[in-house]
């Protein structure tokens, strides 16, 4: 059975940093495109960052480019999103996603950026 469990969210001041983790069970990370999406209140869910099966050439939304970094640890079966220089507009629920022939989502982690 596949499970994706996010952790590491919370409240942070503008300019601060957080690292989200997505612990994955039931699948092999290198066989899936891994991504982080976010959804702010009243808005559609949007792609923030993604990592190909090879782990190379990550994609970033323009709004987070240069501030966020996606990575994975195959041994720990964990996907990370390092978020630096956070802004109030980064406030959202962040979701981990694994895509191949099937699509799996985590339950989400709240990130709130406020002073």
MOPAC internal coordinates of N, CA, C and O (Angstrom, degrees):
PM7 1SCF
backbone

  N    0.0000 0     0.00 0     0.00 0    0    0    0
  C    1.4512 1     0.00 0     0.00 0    1    0    0
  C    1.5292 1   109.07 1     0.00 0    2    1    0
  O    1.2310 1   120.82 1   -41.37 1    3    2    1
  N    1.3262 1   116.04 1   138.63 1    3    2    1
  C    1.4572 1   121.03 1  -176.51 1    5    3    2
  C    1.5231 1   109.96 1   -94.37 1    6    5    3
  O    1.2310 1   121.51 1   -46.37 1    7    6    5
  N    1.3359 1   114.71 1   133.63 1    7    6    5
  C    1.4597 1   120.79 1   174.29 1    9    7    6
  C    1.5105 1   109.61 1  -137.26 1   10    9    7
  O    1.2310 1   121.18 1   -42.08 1   11   10    9
  N    1.3374 1   115.36 1   137.92 1   11   10    9
  C    1.4585 1   122.46 1   172.76 1   13   11   10
  C    1.5205 1   106.22 1  -122.74 1   14   13   11
  O    1.2310 1   120.37 1   -56.71 1   15   14   13
  N    1.3312 1   116.89 1   123.29 1   15   14   13
  C    1.4587 1   121.16 1  -176.21 1   17   15   14
  C    1.5154 1   109.41 1  -126.72 1   18   17   15
  O    1.2310 1   121.26 1   -65.24 1   19   18   17
  N    1.3402 1   115.19 1   114.76 1   19   18   17
  C    1.4569 1   120.49 1   179.47 1   21   19   18
  C    1.5265 1   110.80 1   -85.53 1   22   21   19
  O    1.2310 1   121.09 1   -29.02 1   23   22   21
  N    1.3300 1   115.52 1   150.98 1   23   22   21
  C    1.4618 1   121.90 1   173.47 1   25   23   22
  C    1.5155 1   108.37 1  -152.82 1   26   25   23
  O    1.2310 1   121.01 1   -13.04 1   27   26   25
  N    1.3322 1   115.67 1   166.96 1   27   26   25
  C    1.4595 1   120.12 1   175.73 1   29   27   26
  C    1.5115 1   114.86 1   101.70 1   30   29   27
  O    1.2310 1   120.21 1   178.92 1   31   30   29
  N    1.3277 1   117.20 1    -1.08 1   31   30   29
  C    1.4547 1   118.99 1   177.70 1   33   31   30
  C    1.5184 1   111.59 1   -73.70 1   34   33   31
  O    1.2310 1   120.94 1    -4.90 1   35   34   33
  N    1.3217 1   115.80 1   175.10 1   35   34   33
  C    1.4521 1   119.63 1   178.56 1   37   35   34
  C    1.5094 1   111.64 1   158.91 1   38   37   35
  O    1.2310 1   121.73 1    14.74 1   39   38   37
  N    1.3325 1   114.30 1  -165.26 1   39   38   37
  C    1.4605 1   122.70 1   179.52 1   41   39   38
  C    1.5233 1   108.95 1  -101.22 1   42   41   39
  O    1.2310 1   120.49 1   -49.29 1   43   42   41
  N    1.3225 1   116.67 1   130.71 1   43   42   41
  C    1.4596 1   121.37 1   179.79 1   45   43   42
  C    1.5186 1   108.87 1  -141.72 1   46   45   43
  O    1.2310 1   120.56 1   -30.46 1   47   46   45
  N    1.3130 1   116.54 1   149.54 1   47   46   45
  C    1.4574 1   121.24 1   178.52 1   49   47   46
  C    1.5326 1   110.32 1   -77.64 1   50   49   47
  O    1.2310 1   120.49 1   -25.48 1   51   50   49
  N    1.3155 1   116.66 1   154.52 1   51   50   49
  C    1.4748 1   119.04 1   175.02 1   53   51   50
  C    1.5250 1   111.05 1   -54.06 1   54   53   51
  O    1.2310 1   121.21 1   -42.13 1   55   54   53
  N    1.3235 1   115.30 1   137.87 1   55   54   53
  C    1.4556 1   120.66 1  -176.64 1   57   55   54
  C    1.5184 1   113.62 1    90.34 1   58   57   55
  O    1.2310 1   120.48 1   169.65 1   59   58   57
  N    1.3160 1   116.70 1   -10.35 1   59   58   57
  C    1.4577 1   120.44 1  -178.75 1   61   59   58
  C    1.5183 1   113.06 1   -83.27 1   62   61   59
  O    1.2310 1   121.32 1     3.73 1   63   62   61
  N    1.3347 1   115.08 1  -176.27 1   63   62   61
  C    1.4616 1   121.72 1  -176.57 1   65   63   62
  C    1.5208 1   110.63 1  -131.43 1   66   65   63
  O    1.2310 1   121.49 1   -28.69 1   67   66   65
  N    1.3208 1   114.76 1   151.31 1   67   66   65
  C    1.4577 1   122.55 1   171.43 1   69   67   66
  C    1.5246 1   107.74 1  -143.63 1   70   69   67
  O    1.2310 1   121.01 1   -27.28 1   71   70   69
  N    1.3198 1   115.67 1   152.72 1   71   70   69
  C    1.4568 1   119.69 1   172.13 1   73   71   70
  C    1.5238 1   108.60 1  -122.71 1   74   73   71
  O    1.2310 1   121.08 1   -61.14 1   75   74   73
  N    1.3102 1   115.53 1   118.86 1   75   74   73
  C    1.4549 1   121.05 1   175.23 1   77   75   74
  C    1.5261 1   109.48 1   -89.06 1   78   77   75
  O    1.2310 1   121.26 1   -36.96 1   79   78   77
  N    1.3181 1   115.19 1   143.04 1   79   78   77
  C    1.4577 1   121.50 1   175.47 1   81   79   78
  C    1.5199 1   108.94 1  -121.86 1   82   81   79
  O    1.2310 1   121.05 1   -33.14 1   83   82   81
  N    1.3164 1   115.60 1   146.86 1   83   82   81
  C    1.4571 1   121.88 1   176.13 1   85   83   82
  C    1.5273 1   107.13 1  -129.52 1   86   85   83
  O    1.2310 1   120.84 1   -75.70 1   87   86   85
  N    1.3191 1   116.00 1   104.30 1   87   86   85
  C    1.4576 1   121.31 1   178.86 1   89   87   86
  C    1.5274 1   109.39 1   -84.17 1   90   89   87
  O    1.2310 1   121.24 1   -53.77 1   91   90   89
  N    1.3124 1   115.23 1   126.23 1   91   90   89
  C    1.4716 1   120.55 1  -173.52 1   93   91   90
  C    1.5180 1   110.46 1  -114.94 1   94   93   91
  O    1.2310 1   120.22 1   -45.58 1   95   94   93
  N    1.3049 1   117.18 1   134.42 1   95   94   93
  C    1.4652 1   122.53 1   172.30 1   97   95   94
  C    1.5205 1   108.66 1  -128.71 1   98   97   95
  O    1.2310 1   121.23 1   -30.14 1   99   98   97
  N    1.3261 1   115.26 1   149.86 1   99   98   97
  C    1.4565 1   120.32 1   173.93 1  101   99   98
  C    1.5094 1   116.14 1    90.45 1  102  101   99
  O    1.2310 1   119.68 1  -178.69 1  103  102  101
  N    1.3286 1   118.22 1     1.31 1  103  102  101
  C    1.4524 1   119.93 1   175.31 1  105  103  102
  C    1.5253 1   110.03 1  -151.61 1  106  105  103
  O    1.2310 1   120.97 1   -15.07 1  107  106  105
  N    1.3377 1   115.74 1   164.93 1  107  106  105
  C    1.4613 1   122.16 1   179.54 1  109  107  106
  C    1.5221 1   108.73 1   -98.37 1  110  109  107
  O    1.2310 1   120.25 1   -58.76 1  111  110  109
  N    1.3192 1   117.14 1   121.24 1  111  110  109
  C    1.4629 1   121.32 1  -172.86 1  113  111  110
  C    1.5213 1   112.47 1   -55.65 1  114  113  111
  O    1.2310 1   119.78 1   140.02 1  115  114  113
  N    1.3218 1   118.03 1   -39.98 1  115  114  113
  C    1.4640 1   121.42 1  -175.02 1  117  115  114
  C    1.5392 1   112.60 1   -70.33 1  118  117  115
  O    1.2310 1   120.20 1   173.83 1  119  118  117
  N    1.3097 1   117.23 1    -6.17 1  119  118  117
  C    1.4578 1   120.85 1   178.39 1  121  119  118
  C    1.5232 1   112.20 1   -98.24 1  122  121  119
  O    1.2310 1   120.65 1  -177.17 1  123  122  121
  N    1.3414 1   116.36 1     2.83 1  123  122  121
  C    1.4565 1   120.70 1  -175.16 1  125  123  122
  C    1.5236 1   111.19 1  -131.43 1  126  125  123
  O    1.2310 1   120.75 1   -32.43 1  127  126  125
  N    1.3099 1   116.17 1   147.57 1  127  126  125
  C    1.4567 1   121.90 1   164.99 1  129  127  126
  C    1.5231 1   105.91 1   -77.89 1  130  129  127
  O    1.2310 1   120.74 1   -53.39 1  131  130  129
  N    1.3125 1   116.19 1   126.61 1  131  130  129
  C    1.4642 1   121.87 1  -176.50 1  133  131  130
  C    1.5167 1   110.03 1  -109.42 1  134  133  131
  O    1.2310 1   120.89 1   -43.62 1  135  134  133
  N    1.3049 1   115.90 1   136.38 1  135  134  133
  C    1.4452 1   118.31 1  -177.03 1  137  135  134
  C    1.5139 1   113.18 1  -144.72 1  138  137  135
  O    1.2310 1   121.51 1   -20.75 1  139  138  137
  N    1.3170 1   114.71 1   159.25 1  139  138  137
  C    1.4569 1   122.79 1   170.80 1  141  139  138
  C    1.5250 1   107.49 1  -116.94 1  142  141  139
  O    1.2310 1   120.88 1   -49.63 1  143  142  141
  N    1.3142 1   115.93 1   130.37 1  143  142  141
  C    1.4491 1   123.43 1   176.42 1  145  143  142
  C    1.5244 1   108.26 1  -121.07 1  146  145  143
  O    1.2310 1   120.44 1   -17.85 1  147  146  145
  N    1.3116 1   116.77 1   162.15 1  147  146  145
  C    1.4565 1   119.43 1   175.66 1  149  147  146
  C    1.5203 1   110.19 1  -141.59 1  150  149  147
  O    1.2310 1   121.95 1   -26.32 1  151  150  149
  N    1.3162 1   113.87 1   153.68 1  151  150  149
  C    1.4551 1   120.51 1   179.33 1  153  151  150
  C    1.5145 1   109.56 1  -138.55 1  154  153  151
  O    1.2310 1   121.24 1   -63.49 1  155  154  153
  N    1.3172 1   115.23 1   116.51 1  155  154  153
  C    1.4564 1   121.12 1   176.20 1  157  155  154
  C    1.5313 1   108.62 1   -90.57 1  158  157  155
  O    1.2310 1   119.89 1   -21.99 1  159  158  157
  N    1.3349 1   117.82 1   158.01 1  159  158  157
  C    1.4714 1   120.36 1  -179.44 1  161  159  158
  C    1.5229 1   111.88 1   -55.21 1  162  161  159
  O    1.2310 1   120.72 1   -49.96 1  163  162  161
  N    1.3240 1   116.24 1   130.04 1  163  162  161
  C    1.4547 1   120.87 1   177.80 1  165  163  162
  C    1.5149 1   115.04 1    78.21 1  166  165  163
  O    1.2310 1   120.40 1  -176.52 1  167  166  165
  N    1.3189 1   116.83 1     3.48 1  167  166  165
  C    1.4553 1   119.81 1  -178.32 1  169  167  166
  C    1.5234 1   110.63 1  -119.95 1  170  169  167
  O    1.2310 1   120.79 1   -16.04 1  171  170  169
  N    1.3222 1   116.10 1   163.96 1  171  170  169
  C    1.4537 1   120.98 1   177.48 1  173  171  170
  C    1.5256 1   109.77 1   -79.40 1  174  173  171
  O    1.2310 1   121.51 1   -25.15 1  175  174  173
  N    1.3150 1   114.71 1   154.85 1  175  174  173
  C    1.4489 1   119.75 1   175.71 1  177  175  174
  C    1.5262 1   108.59 1   -67.86 1  178  177  175
  O    1.2310 1   120.76 1   -42.80 1  179  178  177
  N    1.3348 1   116.14 1   137.20 1  179  178  177
  C    1.4492 1   120.30 1  -178.29 1  181  179  178
  C    1.5231 1   111.01 1  -131.56 1  182  181  179
  O    1.2310 1   121.44 1   -28.78 1  183  182  181
  N    1.3368 1   114.86 1   151.22 1  183  182  181
  C    1.4545 1   120.63 1   178.31 1  185  183  182
  C    1.5223 1   109.77 1   -75.51 1  186  185  183
  O    1.2310 1   120.75 1   -48.42 1  187  186  185
  N    1.3213 1   116.18 1   131.58 1  187  186  185
  C    1.4597 1   122.28 1   178.57 1  189  187  186
  C    1.5251 1   110.33 1  -101.53 1  190  189  187
  O    1.2310 1   120.72 1   131.25 1  191  190  189
  N    1.3295 1   116.23 1   -48.75 1  191  190  189
  C    1.4626 1   121.09 1  -177.36 1  193  191  190
  C    1.5171 1   108.91 1  -156.86 1  194  193  191
  O    1.2310 1   120.95 1   -28.61 1  195  194  193
  N    1.3321 1   115.79 1   151.39 1  195  194  193
  C    1.4589 1   119.17 1   177.29 1  197  195  194
  C    1.5136 1   109.74 1  -146.96 1  198  197  195
  O    1.2310 1   121.75 1   -21.57 1  199  198  197
  N    1.3310 1   114.25 1   158.43 1  199  198  197
  C    1.4558 1   122.19 1  -177.31 1  201  199  198
  C    1.5143 1   108.10 1  -132.57 1  202  201  199
  O    1.2310 1   120.31 1   -50.80 1  203  202  201
  N    1.3415 1   117.01 1   129.20 1  203  202  201
  C    1.4511 1   120.68 1  -178.62 1  205  203  202
  C    1.5218 1   110.96 1   -70.86 1  206  205  203
  O    1.2310 1   120.75 1    -8.10 1  207  206  205
  N    1.3219 1   116.17 1   171.90 1  207  206  205
  C    1.4534 1   120.55 1  -179.31 1  209  207  206
  C    1.5264 1   111.41 1   -60.11 1  210  209  207
  O    1.2310 1   120.13 1   146.08 1  211  210  209
  N    1.3246 1   117.35 1   -33.92 1  211  210  209
  C    1.4639 1   120.96 1   179.89 1  213  211  210
  C    1.5170 1   112.12 1   -75.44 1  214  213  211
  O    1.2310 1   120.68 1   164.52 1  215  214  213
  N    1.3307 1   116.30 1   -15.48 1  215  214  213
  C    1.4557 1   119.69 1  -177.40 1  217  215  214
  C    1.5118 1   113.42 1    84.18 1  218  217  215
  O    1.2310 1   120.31 1  -176.06 1  219  218  217
  N    1.3410 1   117.02 1     3.94 1  219  218  217
  C    1.4517 1   120.53 1  -178.68 1  221  219  218
  C    1.5238 1   110.07 1  -103.25 1  222  221  219
  O    1.2310 1   121.02 1   -11.91 1  223  222  221
  N    1.3198 1   115.66 1   168.09 1  223  222  221
  C    1.4690 1   123.69 1   174.51 1  225  223  222
  C    1.5235 1   112.51 1    48.88 1  226  225  223
  O    1.2310 1   119.81 1  -116.32 1  227  226  225
  N    1.3152 1   117.97 1    63.68 1  227  226  225
  C    1.4685 1   118.93 1   177.11 1  229  227  226
  C    1.5215 1   111.39 1   -64.62 1  230  229  227
  O    1.2310 1   121.48 1   -28.66 1  231  230  229
  N    1.3219 1   114.77 1   151.34 1  231  230  229
  C    1.4652 1   121.86 1   175.76 1  233  231  230
  C    1.5211 1   109.11 1  -106.13 1  234  233  231
  O    1.2310 1   120.85 1   -37.87 1  235  234  233
  N    1.3402 1   115.99 1   142.13 1  235  234  233
  C    1.4594 1   121.23 1   175.98 1  237  235  234
  C    1.5261 1   109.39 1  -134.75 1  238  237  235
  O    1.2310 1   121.17 1   -40.03 1  239  238  237
  N    1.3169 1   115.37 1   139.97 1  239  238  237
  C    1.4534 1   119.58 1   171.13 1  241  239  238
  C    1.5261 1   108.75 1   -64.76 1  242  241  239
  O    1.2310 1   120.58 1   -31.31 1  243  242  241
  N    1.3108 1   116.49 1   148.69 1  243  242  241
  C    1.4648 1   120.53 1  -178.22 1  245  243  242
  C    1.5290 1   111.60 1   -56.65 1  246  245  243
  O    1.2310 1   120.24 1   146.47 1  247  246  245
  N    1.3086 1   117.14 1   -33.53 1  247  246  245
  C    1.4594 1   121.23 1  -175.56 1  249  247  246
  C    1.5298 1   113.30 1   -68.29 1  250  249  247
  O    1.2310 1   120.19 1   161.34 1  251  250  249
  N    1.3397 1   117.25 1   -18.66 1  251  250  249
  C    1.4652 1   119.71 1  -177.17 1  253  251  250
  C    1.5225 1   112.32 1  -119.22 1  254  253  251
  O    1.2310 1   120.24 1   176.40 1  255  254  253
  N    1.3264 1   117.14 1    -3.60 1  255  254  253
  C    1.4590 1   120.79 1  -176.45 1  257  255  254
  C    1.5229 1   110.33 1   -58.44 1  258  257  255
  O    1.2310 1   120.46 1   -47.50 1  259  258  257
  N    1.3268 1   116.72 1   132.50 1  259  258  257
  C    1.4482 1   121.79 1  -179.50 1  261  259  258
  C    1.5186 1   113.68 1    87.67 1  262  261  259
  O    1.2310 1   120.04 1   169.54 1  263  262  261
  N    1.3422 1   117.54 1   -10.46 1  263  262  261
  C    1.4698 1   121.21 1  -179.15 1  265  263  262
  C    1.5245 1   111.92 1  -116.57 1  266  265  263
  O    1.2310 1   120.01 1   146.22 1  267  266  265
  N    1.3201 1   117.58 1   -33.78 1  267  266  265
  C    1.4671 1   122.76 1  -176.93 1  269  267  266
  C    1.5272 1   109.94 1  -107.91 1  270  269  267
  O    1.2310 1   121.06 1   -32.24 1  271  270  269
  N    1.3300 1   115.58 1   147.76 1  271  270  269
  C    1.4570 1   121.46 1   176.18 1  273  271  270
  C    1.5236 1   109.47 1  -135.53 1  274  273  271
  O    1.2310 1   120.87 1   -53.31 1  275  274  273
  N    1.3319 1   115.94 1   126.69 1  275  274  273
  C    1.4594 1   120.88 1   176.22 1  277  275  274
  C    1.5237 1   108.58 1   -99.93 1  278  277  275
  O    1.2310 1   120.96 1   -38.54 1  279  278  277
  N    1.3344 1   115.76 1   141.46 1  279  278  277
  C    1.4573 1   120.39 1   178.56 1  281  279  278
  C    1.5187 1   108.50 1  -153.53 1  282  281  279
  O    1.2310 1   121.30 1   -10.38 1  283  282  281
  N    1.3132 1   115.11 1   169.62 1  283  282  281
  C    1.4681 1   118.67 1   176.96 1  285  283  282
  C    1.5225 1   109.48 1  -143.01 1  286  285  283
  O    1.2310 1   120.74 1   -26.50 1  287  286  285
  N    1.3154 1   116.20 1   153.50 1  287  286  285
  C    1.4483 1   123.76 1   175.07 1  289  287  286
  C    1.5276 1   106.16 1  -121.62 1  290  289  287
  O    1.2310 1   120.61 1   -74.01 1  291  290  289
  N    1.3299 1   116.43 1   105.99 1  291  290  289
  C    1.4653 1   119.65 1  -175.42 1  293  291  290
  C    1.5235 1   111.73 1   -65.82 1  294  293  291
  O    1.2310 1   120.58 1   146.20 1  295  294  293
  N    1.3401 1   116.49 1   -33.80 1  295  294  293
  C    1.4716 1   119.22 1  -179.13 1  297  295  294
  C    1.5223 1   110.91 1   -68.22 1  298  297  295
  O    1.2310 1   120.49 1   139.62 1  299  298  297
  N    1.3315 1   116.68 1   -40.38 1  299  298  297
  C    1.4623 1   120.81 1   179.96 1  301  299  298
  C    1.5284 1   111.76 1   -86.88 1  302  301  299
  O    1.2310 1   120.55 1   173.96 1  303  302  301
  N    1.3353 1   116.55 1    -6.04 1  303  302  301
  C    1.4663 1   122.13 1  -178.22 1  305  303  302
  C    1.5278 1   110.47 1    52.02 1  306  305  303
  O    1.2310 1   121.62 1  -129.91 1  307  306  305
  N    1.3150 1   114.51 1    50.09 1  307  306  305
  C    1.4562 1   121.38 1  -176.19 1  309  307  306
  C    1.5269 1   109.95 1  -134.15 1  310  309  307
  O    1.2310 1   121.28 1   -40.34 1  311  310  309
  N    1.3149 1   115.15 1   139.66 1  311  310  309
  C    1.4619 1   122.90 1   175.20 1  313  311  310
  C    1.5232 1   107.33 1  -110.07 1  314  313  311
  O    1.2310 1   120.61 1   -40.74 1  315  314  313
  N    1.3222 1   116.44 1   139.26 1  315  314  313
  C    1.4595 1   120.82 1  -176.03 1  317  315  314
  C    1.5277 1   110.56 1  -120.47 1  318  317  315
  O    1.2310 1   121.61 1   -26.55 1  319  318  317
  N    1.3188 1   114.53 1   153.45 1  319  318  317
  C    1.4548 1   121.19 1   168.64 1  321  319  318
  C    1.5204 1   106.90 1  -133.91 1  322  321  319
  O    1.2310 1   121.10 1   -74.80 1  323  322  321
  N    1.3139 1   115.50 1   105.20 1  323  322  321
  C    1.4631 1   121.01 1   175.83 1  325  323  322
  C    1.5164 1   108.01 1   -85.41 1  326  325  323
  O    1.2310 1   120.72 1   -56.71 1  327  326  325
  N    1.3147 1   116.24 1   123.29 1  327  326  325
  C    1.4613 1   121.51 1  -177.10 1  329  327  326
  C    1.5219 1   109.32 1  -119.10 1  330  329  327
  O    1.2310 1   120.61 1   -63.32 1  331  330  329
  N    1.3162 1   116.45 1   116.68 1  331  330  329
  C    1.4601 1   122.44 1  -179.86 1  333  331  330
  C    1.5160 1   110.39 1  -115.55 1  334  333  331
  O    1.2310 1   120.92 1   -18.65 1  335  334  333
  N    1.3217 1   115.84 1   161.35 1  335  334  333
  C    1.4658 1   121.86 1   178.27 1  337  335  334
  C    1.5334 1   110.35 1    48.29 1  338  337  335
  O    1.2310 1   121.29 1  -127.98 1  339  338  337
  N    1.3134 1   115.13 1    52.02 1  339  338  337
  C    1.4606 1   119.93 1  -176.40 1  341  339  338
  C    1.5190 1   111.90 1   -66.53 1  342  341  339
  O    1.2310 1   121.30 1   -33.77 1  343  342  341
  N    1.3225 1   115.12 1   146.23 1  343  342  341
  C    1.4600 1   122.94 1  -178.39 1  345  343  342
  C    1.5343 1   108.85 1  -120.85 1  346  345  343
  O    1.2310 1   119.92 1   -23.16 1  347  346  345
  N    1.3308 1   117.75 1   156.84 1  347  346  345
  C    1.4691 1   119.41 1   178.45 1  349  347  346
  C    1.5245 1   112.91 1   -55.15 1  350  349  347
  O    1.2310 1   120.06 1   148.17 1  351  350  349
  N    1.3298 1   117.50 1   -31.83 1  351  350  349
  C    1.4609 1   120.41 1  -179.60 1  353  351  350
  C    1.5268 1   112.96 1   -73.18 1  354  353  351
  O    1.2310 1   120.05 1   174.36 1  355  354  353
  N    1.3293 1   117.51 1    -5.64 1  355  354  353
  C    1.4669 1   120.67 1   173.73 1  357  355  354
  C    1.5299 1   111.27 1   -83.36 1  358  357  355
  O    1.2310 1   120.19 1   173.67 1  359  358  357
  N    1.3185 1   117.24 1    -6.33 1  359  358  357
  C    1.4626 1   120.72 1   179.57 1  361  359  358
  C    1.5220 1   110.29 1   -61.61 1  362  361  359
  O    1.2310 1   120.80 1   -55.41 1  363  362  361
  N    1.3341 1   116.08 1   124.59 1  363  362  361
  C    1.4603 1   121.42 1  -176.73 1  365  363  362
  C    1.5254 1   108.77 1  -178.19 1  366  365  363
  O    1.2310 1   121.12 1    -8.01 1  367  366  365
  N    1.3160 1   115.46 1   171.99 1  367  366  365
  C    1.4610 1   121.21 1   166.34 1  369  367  366
  C    1.5244 1   106.74 1   -90.65 1  370  369  367
  O    1.2310 1   121.10 1   -52.91 1  371  370  369
  N    1.3213 1   115.49 1   127.09 1  371  370  369
  C    1.4568 1   121.30 1  -177.57 1  373  371  370
  C    1.5316 1   109.48 1  -102.99 1  374  373  371
  O    1.2310 1   121.56 1   -48.05 1  375  374  373
  N    1.3418 1   114.63 1   131.95 1  375  374  373
  C    1.4650 1   121.52 1  -176.53 1  377  375  374
  C    1.5250 1   110.27 1  -119.59 1  378  377  375
  O    1.2310 1   121.18 1   -40.87 1  379  378  377
  N    1.3027 1   115.35 1   139.13 1  379  378  377
  C    1.4550 1   123.04 1   173.07 1  381  379  378
  C    1.5336 1   107.78 1   -92.14 1  382  381  379
  O    1.2310 1   120.25 1   -37.77 1  383  382  381
  N    1.3393 1   117.13 1   142.23 1  383  382  381
  C    1.4608 1   121.76 1  -177.64 1  385  383  382
  C    1.5156 1   109.43 1  -139.21 1  386  385  383
  O    1.2310 1   120.96 1   -41.39 1  387  386  385
  N    1.3260 1   115.78 1   138.61 1  387  386  385
  C    1.4629 1   122.74 1   174.76 1  389  387  386
  C    1.5183 1   108.00 1  -122.09 1  390  389  387
  O    1.2310 1   120.64 1   -53.42 1  391  390  389
  N    1.3315 1   116.39 1   126.58 1  391  390  389
  C    1.4651 1   121.91 1  -174.15 1  393  391  390
  C    1.5123 1   111.39 1  -126.62 1  394  393  391
  O    1.2310 1   121.16 1   -52.86 1  395  394  393
  N    1.3295 1   115.39 1   127.14 1  395  394  393
  C    1.4545 1   121.81 1   168.22 1  397  395  394
  C    1.5290 1   105.18 1  -149.56 1  398  397  395
  O    1.2310 1   119.95 1    54.87 1  399  398  397
  N    1.3145 1   117.70 1  -125.13 1  399  398  397
  C    1.4675 1   118.99 1   172.34 1  401  399  398
  C    1.5278 1   110.11 1   -66.10 1  402  401  399
  O    1.2310 1   120.57 1   150.63 1  403  402  401
  N    1.3193 1   116.53 1   -29.37 1  403  402  401
  C    1.4660 1   122.77 1   175.41 1  405  403  402
  C    1.5240 1   108.95 1  -116.67 1  406  405  403
  O    1.2310 1   121.46 1   -15.89 1  407  406  405
  N    1.3137 1   114.82 1   164.11 1  407  406  405
  C    1.4633 1   121.24 1   178.85 1  409  407  406
  C    1.5201 1   109.10 1  -123.48 1  410  409  407
  O    1.2310 1   120.98 1   -48.75 1  411  410  409
  N    1.3257 1   115.72 1   131.25 1  411  410  409
  C    1.4654 1   121.26 1  -179.88 1  413  411  410
  C    1.5208 1   109.36 1  -127.31 1  414  413  411
  O    1.2310 1   121.36 1   -39.40 1  415  414  413
  N    1.3320 1   115.00 1   140.60 1  415  414  413
  C    1.4628 1   122.16 1   179.37 1  417  415  414
  C    1.5192 1   109.86 1  -122.76 1  418  417  415
  O    1.2310 1   121.58 1   -30.83 1  419  418  417
  N    1.3349 1   114.58 1   149.17 1  419  418  417
  C    1.4456 1   119.83 1   169.14 1  421  419  418
  C    1.5189 1   110.17 1   -84.26 1  422  421  419
  O    1.2310 1   121.09 1     0.13 1  423  422  421
  N    1.3286 1   115.52 1  -179.87 1  423  422  421
  C    1.4569 1   120.24 1  -175.21 1  425  423  422
  C    1.5227 1   112.50 1   -86.91 1  426  425  423
  O    1.2310 1   120.30 1   166.86 1  427  426  425
  N    1.3342 1   117.03 1   -13.14 1  427  426  425
  C    1.4540 1   121.34 1   176.79 1  429  427  426
  C    1.5125 1   113.43 1   101.16 1  430  429  427
  O    1.2310 1   121.17 1   -28.41 1  431  430  429
  N    1.3255 1   115.36 1   151.59 1  431  430  429
  C    1.4687 1   122.88 1   176.77 1  433  431  430
  C    1.5273 1   108.24 1  -134.60 1  434  433  431
  O    1.2310 1   120.86 1   -49.06 1  435  434  433
  N    1.3147 1   115.96 1   130.94 1  435  434  433
  C    1.4667 1   120.63 1  -178.30 1  437  435  434
  C    1.5195 1   109.91 1   -79.68 1  438  437  435
  O    1.2310 1   120.94 1   -49.40 1  439  438  437
  N    1.3169 1   115.81 1   130.60 1  439  438  437
  C    1.4623 1   122.65 1   171.70 1  441  439  438
  C    1.5256 1   107.54 1  -121.46 1  442  441  439
  O    1.2310 1   120.91 1   -56.65 1  443  442  441
  N    1.3223 1   115.86 1   123.35 1  443  442  441
  C    1.4582 1   121.47 1   179.39 1  445  443  442
  C    1.5134 1   109.07 1  -123.49 1  446  445  443
  O    1.2310 1   121.09 1   -56.04 1  447  446  445
  N    1.3240 1   115.53 1   123.96 1  447  446  445
  C    1.4650 1   121.86 1  -179.82 1  449  447  446
  C    1.5243 1   107.45 1  -112.30 1  450  449  447
  O    1.2310 1   120.95 1   -70.81 1  451  450  449
  N    1.3249 1   115.80 1   109.19 1  451  450  449
  C    1.4618 1   120.57 1  -176.60 1  453  451  450
  C    1.5131 1   109.04 1  -157.16 1  454  453  451
  O    1.2310 1   121.02 1   -27.44 1  455  454  453
  N    1.3407 1   115.65 1   152.56 1  455  454  453
  C    1.4645 1   120.01 1   179.40 1  457  455  454
  C    1.5100 1   110.71 1   -94.99 1  458  457  455
  O    1.2310 1   120.10 1   180.00 1  459  458  457

